[in-house]
Structures are given as C-alpha cells and as structure tokens.
Amino acid sequence: MFSLPSARTLLAACRPSTWSSSYGPALNSPSLVFARGRHQLAPRSVKFLKRHKGVLPIPVGGSTKGTTLTFGEWGIRVKGNGMRITAKQLKSADEALKRKLKPIKGAKVYMRVFPDIPVCIKGNETRMGKGKGSFEFWATRVAPGRVIFELGGAPIREELAREALRLACDKLPTLMEFIDRKAPPRLGNLLITPEIPVDANAPQVVAP
C-alpha cells in the first residue's frame, strides 16, 4: 500500500496538465510547448506549431521592398531563384561573418530575414494519411532580390567585406550577389535603374 503523500504524488503525476495559453486551445496541449535555447534561431512563441508548406514569394506586384540596404554599408542579396533557407544555414552564415569581423571593433552584422516557418517531415515509405508529419526545423522563404545580411556599425574596407560575405554565401543554398549603398533595387531578375532626365533645351539629333 502507498502512504498518503506517495498516493497524492502519484495522482498528481497522472492528472492532466492545467496549463493554459493566451492563444486559445491550440497551445493548451503540453506536447506543443517547445524549449528554445538562446543560441537557436526560432520564434519565442507560435500560435500553431504546424503550418502549410506554402509557396515561395514572387514579387508580381512590382514591389522592391527589402532589396536595398537599410542598416549597413555592404550586404548580400539573392540573385538566383527564391529558396527556403533553414535556421541552421542562417546561423552558420552568421557565425562565419562574426568570426571574420571579430578583429574590427564596433562591427555589426544585420540579419534581414528570420526563420519563423515550421517545417514538418514524414518518414520515408510511410503510408498516406494519419495526419501531418512531425516538426523538424525552422525555415524562412526568400524571394529573388531579398537582402539577407548587411555589414555596418564601423568602417569596413570593401575587400574585407567581400571576403566575409563570400564565406557567408558558401553556407547558403542559392546564388547571391554583393551590393553596396549605390546598388539599385531589384525586381525579381530585373534591376530597377533610375531614368535619366532629358534636357528639353538640348538639340535633338535626327537620323538621316
């Protein structure tokens, strides 16, 4: 027979959890609560742990937001096709940049994207049905022309910035290009260059 304290402890262990979430019943299950380490790139909390696969964003409306530098003096952006970049790949590129810029005092690395999309995978040779696969990793979708990393915070030579960003590009799964403050915005595979104003007083040359 169990003693009285032992029986109460056993019943408390078998009783379902009463933890509640501000997001409603979606996160009330203890199985949807995950721990995030300080070294990991992951959102603090999500409303639903599983999401649809989705599609890569394509700028069909003509928007060039996120294709130019905002915080730093040098950066890289996607030149090839859009891609789904995982949190591990972003973390590896970020560590490579910080390792290369460590001797420069005050240098900063700005990450313009964040992995907030949960990716779920089912095992190989699994029969159809029986729900969605289990959570595997975090990822983000990037469109062509999207800026991924920027370097700033301190004066950095162009040669050093190119070498540091080249090391970061080796960690990423798509083709990148090196840009600076003077780089024009990109709309997909098209560079948007400003139009040159035409002088109305300039003589017009007529072809024979």
Secondary structure, 3 states (H helix, E strand, C coil): CCCHHHHHHHHHHHCCCCCCCCCCHHHCCHHHCCCCCCCCCCCCCCCCCCCCCCCCCCCCCCCCCCCCCCCCCEEEEECCCCEEEEHHHHHHHHHHHHHHCCCCCCCEEEECCCCCEEEEECCCCCCCCCCCCEEEEEEEEECCCCEEEEEECCCCCHHHHHHHHHHHHCCCCCCEEEEECCCCCEECCEECCCCCCCCCCCCCCCCC
